[in-house]
């Protein structure tokens, strides 16, 4: 674990704290820029939330399944009066003249010409807006590579319950006359790591009673086969089923996405989280481990059940071992 002091702060790069009450600032280590992101230090909902574990889990898991994500390491920021655990996130701007634009900025550029876009966060819209922006600025790009990366990111976000993928944390890198998709970042709230102990206990209870609705997928990303009633957008299982239909369809057209999904479904989430607990040198609260494991298995089991009911288990080519109910 890297220990950071007040002297290490790079004041000119201080970030806005926003409403989450987390310490966040940039600093240089051996000439490389890192963003320190501390845990939420508010106490209104109980003990401090462990978004540091979420950031690390998403990053470490990504390396295991060959997914492009920012590199992170555990860190602690100490002052005379307090300390805050968090992570150091390595910058993805690796060259002096390289810069990035987020999807929100691309969409604004598009909308000034064509007007407001419906279902802005679906992959198809993202690709259309990206391609328009790149062509207008005479930038080179690999369209198929970016499409595959966006699909894989959508799949991973769903199964890891990453509900914070808004338009400002999807970025594109511009290096000279070339544009590409930036690594995935801002993943601390995946699999309930951004929840309090009370919230996690409620999730555990709901999943065990088979009535967990939750935020299965706050943003859909995929254009659905049927229109979705926005009044039930966040709560019903119909959203999940529509998403599964789209996953199967995309995987049939994109072999790389299918291979990525198969590797993801094999992950032992509980093992990975416990290993992170050792790395962060702290005991991880048992309800946090259990809620995260249950959330992942709930989504995985729902997808396997969906395939089984459609008599489409051959989709995975090998019949998965039956998963024990937690």
C-alpha positions in Angstrom: 0.0 0.0 0.0 1.3 3.4 -1.0 1.2 6.1 1.8 0.5 9.7 0.6 1.0 12.8 2.7 -0.2 16.4 2.4 3.2 17.3 0.9 2.5 14.9 -2.0 -0.6 16.8 -3.1 -0.4 18.5 -6.5 -2.6 21.5 -5.7 -2.9 22.7 -9.3 -4.6 19.4 -10.1 -7.1 19.3 -7.2 -10.4 17.7 -8.2 -13.9 18.8 -7.3 -15.2 16.8 -4.4 -18.8 16.9 -5.6 -21.5 15.3 -3.4 -19.8 12.1 -2.5 -17.4 13.6 0.0 -14.4 11.7 -1.2 -10.8 13.0 -1.3 -9.6 13.2 -4.8 -6.4 14.8 -6.3 -3.6 14.3 -8.7 0.0 13.7 -7.9 3.2 12.6 -9.6 5.1 9.5 -8.6 8.4 8.9 -10.4 7.3 11.3 -13.1 3.9 9.6 -13.8 0.5 11.2 -13.0 -1.8 9.3 -10.6 -5.2 10.2 -9.3 -5.8 9.5 -5.7 -9.4 8.5 -5.0 -10.3 8.1 -1.3 -13.3 6.3 0.1 -16.5 8.1 0.8 -15.9 9.6 4.3 -19.5 10.5 5.0 -21.2 8.7 7.9 -24.8 9.4 7.2 -25.4 5.9 5.8 -23.2 4.1 8.3 -19.5 3.1 8.0 -17.3 4.4 5.3 -17.9 2.9 1.9 -15.2 0.8 0.2 -15.0 2.1 -3.3 -11.3 1.4 -3.2 -12.1 -2.3 -3.2 -14.5 -1.7 -6.1 -11.8 0.1 -8.1 -9.2 -2.6 -7.4 -11.6 -5.5 -8.1 -12.7 -4.1 -11.5 -9.1 -3.4 -12.5 -7.6 -6.7 -11.3 -10.4 -8.7 -12.8 -10.0 -6.9 -16.1 -6.4 -7.9 -16.3 -7.4 -11.6 -15.9 -9.9 -11.5 -18.7 -7.8 -9.3 -21.0 -10.0 -6.2 -20.8 -8.6 -2.6 -21.1 -9.0 -0.9 -17.7 -7.0 1.7 -15.8 -4.3 0.3 -13.6 -4.8 0.9 -9.8 -3.0 0.2 -6.6 -4.1 0.5 -2.9 -3.1 3.8 -1.2 -3.7 5.7 2.0 -3.8 9.5 2.4 -2.7 10.7 5.8 -2.8 14.1 7.4 -2.0 15.3 10.9 -5.6 14.6 12.0 -6.9 11.8 9.8 -6.3 9.1 7.2 -8.3 7.8 4.3 -7.9 4.6 2.4 -8.3 4.7 -1.4 -6.5 3.9 -4.6 -4.0 5.4 -7.0 -5.3 5.4 -10.5 -2.6 5.6 -13.2 -3.3 8.2 -16.0 -4.1 6.9 -19.4 -2.6 10.0 -21.0 0.8 8.5 -21.7 2.2 11.1 -24.1 2.8 14.9 -23.7 0.4 15.9 -26.5 -2.2 13.3 -26.0 -5.6 14.4 -24.7 -9.1 13.0 -24.2 -12.7 13.9 -24.9 -15.6 12.2 -23.2 -18.8 10.9 -24.8 -20.8 13.8 -23.3 -18.7 16.3 -25.3 -19.0 14.2 -28.5 -22.8 14.0 -28.1 -22.9 17.8 -27.5 -21.0 18.3 -30.7 -23.4 16.0 -32.6 -26.5 17.6 -31.1 -25.5 21.1 -32.1 -26.0 19.9 -35.7 -28.7 17.2 -35.6 -30.6 17.9 -32.4 -31.3 15.8 -29.3 -30.6 12.1 -29.4 -32.9 9.5 -27.8 -31.4 6.6 -25.8 -28.1 8.4 -26.0 -26.2 5.7 -24.0 -26.8 2.7 -26.3 -23.8 1.3 -28.1 -25.2 2.0 -31.6 -25.7 5.7 -30.8 -22.2 5.9 -29.2 -20.6 4.5 -32.4 -22.6 6.8 -34.6 -21.7 9.9 -32.7 -18.1 8.8 -32.3 -17.7 8.1 -36.1 -19.3 11.5 -36.9 -16.9 13.3 -34.6 -13.8 11.5 -35.8 -14.7 12.1 -39.5 -15.4 15.8 -38.9 -12.0 16.2 -37.2 -10.2 14.1 -39.8 -9.1 11.5 -37.2 -8.0 8.0 -38.0 -9.6 5.1 -36.1 -10.3 1.3 -36.0 -14.1 1.1 -36.0 -14.3 -2.6 -35.4 -11.9 -2.5 -32.5 -13.8 0.3 -30.8 -17.1 -1.5 -31.4 -15.9 -4.7 -29.8 -14.4 -2.8 -26.8 -17.7 -1.0 -26.2 -19.7 -4.2 -26.4 -17.3 -6.0 -24.0 -17.5 -3.0 -21.6 -21.3 -3.1 -21.7 -21.3 -6.9 -20.8 -18.7 -6.4 -18.0 -20.6 -3.4 -16.6 -23.8 -5.5 -16.5 -22.4 -8.6 -14.7 -20.4 -6.4 -12.3 -23.4 -4.2 -11.6 -21.4 -1.1 -12.6 -24.3 1.4 -12.6 -22.1 4.6 -12.9 -21.2 4.4 -16.6 -22.6 7.8 -17.5 -21.6 9.8 -20.6 -18.7 11.6 -18.8 -16.8 8.5 -17.8 -16.6 7.0 -21.3 -13.6 8.8 -22.9 -11.8 8.7 -26.2 -8.0 9.3 -26.6 -6.7 11.6 -29.3 -3.0 11.1 -30.1 -2.0 13.2 -33.1 -4.3 12.3 -35.9 -5.6 9.1 -34.3 -8.6 8.5 -31.9 -9.2 5.4 -29.8 -11.3 4.4 -26.8 -9.8 5.1 -23.5 -9.5 2.4 -20.8 -12.5 1.9 -18.5 -12.3 4.0 -15.4 -14.4 5.2 -12.4 -15.5 1.7 -11.4 -15.5 2.0 -7.6 -19.3 1.4 -7.2 -19.4 -2.0 -8.9 -20.9 -5.0 -7.1 -22.2 -3.0 -4.1 -18.7 -1.8 -3.0 -20.1 1.7 -3.1 -22.8 0.8 -0.5 -22.9 1.0 3.2 -23.1 -2.0 5.5 -26.8 -1.5 6.0 -27.5 -1.3 2.3 -25.5 -4.5 1.7 -27.4 -6.4 4.4 -30.6 -5.4 2.6 -29.3 -6.7 -0.7 -28.3 -10.0 0.8 -31.8 -10.4 2.3 -33.5 -9.6 -0.9 -31.4 -11.9 -3.1 -31.8 -14.8 -0.6 -35.6 -14.3 -0.6 -35.5 -14.2 -4.5 -37.0 -10.7 -4.7 -34.0 -8.6 -5.5 -34.8 -6.0 -8.1 -32.1 -3.4 -7.5 -30.3 -1.5 -10.3 -29.8 -4.5 -12.6 -28.6 -2.1 -15.2 -29.0 1.6 -14.6 -28.0 2.4 -18.2 -28.9 -0.1 -20.9 -26.2 0.8 -23.5 -27.6 -1.7 -26.0 -30.5 -0.7 -28.2 -33.3 -3.0 -27.1 -35.5 -5.1 -29.4 -38.6 -3.6 -27.9 -39.4 -0.1 -26.5 -39.0 0.0 -22.7 -41.6 1.7 -20.5 -39.6 4.3 -18.7 -41.9 4.0 -15.6 -40.5 0.5 -15.0 -37.0 1.3 -16.3 -35.1 0.5 -13.2 -37.0 -2.2 -11.4 -38.4 -5.0 -13.6 -36.9 -8.3 -14.7 -38.2 -7.5 -18.2 -35.2 -5.2 -18.7 -32.9 -8.0 -17.8 -34.5 -10.4 -20.3 -34.3 -7.9 -23.1 -30.7 -7.3 -22.3 -30.0 -11.0 -22.4 -31.6 -11.3 -25.8 -29.4 -8.6 -27.1 -26.3 -10.2 -25.5 -26.9 -13.4 -27.4 -27.6 -11.6 -30.6 -24.4 -9.5 -30.3 -22.3 -12.5 -29.4 -23.5 -14.4 -32.4 -22.2 -11.6 -34.6 -19.1 -10.7 -32.6 -17.0 -13.9 -31.7 -14.6 -11.8 -29.6 -17.4 -10.6 -27.4 -18.7 -14.1 -27.0 -15.2 -15.3 -25.9 -15.0 -12.4 -23.5 -18.4 -13.3 -21.9 -17.4 -17.0 -21.5 -14.2 -16.1 -19.6 -16.2 -13.6 -17.4 -18.7 -16.2 -16.4 -16.0 -18.5 -15.1 -14.7 -16.0 -12.6 -14.7 -16.9 -8.9 -15.7 -13.6 -7.5 -15.4 -14.6 -3.8 -11.9 -15.8 -4.3 -10.9 -12.6 -6.0 -12.4 -10.3 -3.4 -10.8 -12.2 -0.5 -7.4 -11.9 -2.2 -7.9 -8.1 -2.5 -8.7 -8.0 1.3 -5.2 -9.4 1.9 -3.6 -6.9 -0.5 -5.3 -3.9 1.2 -4.0 -5.1 4.5 -7.4 -4.8 6.1 -10.2 -7.1 7.0 -13.0 -6.8 4.5 -16.5 -6.6 6.0 -18.2 -10.0 5.6 -21.5 -8.5 4.4 -19.6 -6.7 1.7 -18.0 -9.9 0.4 -21.3 -11.8 0.5 -23.4 -9.1 -1.1 -20.9 -8.7 -4.0 -20.7 -12.5 -4.5 -24.5 -12.8 -4.4 -25.0 -9.9 -6.9 -22.6 -11.5 -9.4 -24.0 -15.0 -9.1 -27.6 -13.6 -9.3 -26.9 -12.1 -12.7 -24.9 -15.1 -13.9 -27.6 -17.5 -12.8 -30.3 -15.4 -14.4 -28.4 -15.4 -17.7 -27.8 -19.2 -17.6 -31.5 -19.7 -16.7 -32.5 -17.5 -19.6 -30.4 -19.7 -22.0 -31.8 -22.9 -20.5 -35.4 -21.8 -20.9 -34.7 -20.9 -24.5 -33.0 -24.3 -25.0 -29.9 -22.4 -26.0 -27.2 -23.9 -23.7 -25.1 -24.7 -26.8 -24.5 -20.9 -26.9 -21.7 -21.4 -24.5 -20.5 -24.6 -26.4 -20.0 -26.4 -23.1 -22.7 -26.9 -20.5 -21.8 -24.8 -17.4 -21.6 -26.6 -14.1 -24.7 -26.0 -12.1 -24.2 -23.1 -9.7 -25.1 -23.6 -6.1 -27.6 -21.2 -4.7 -26.2 -18.9 -2.1 
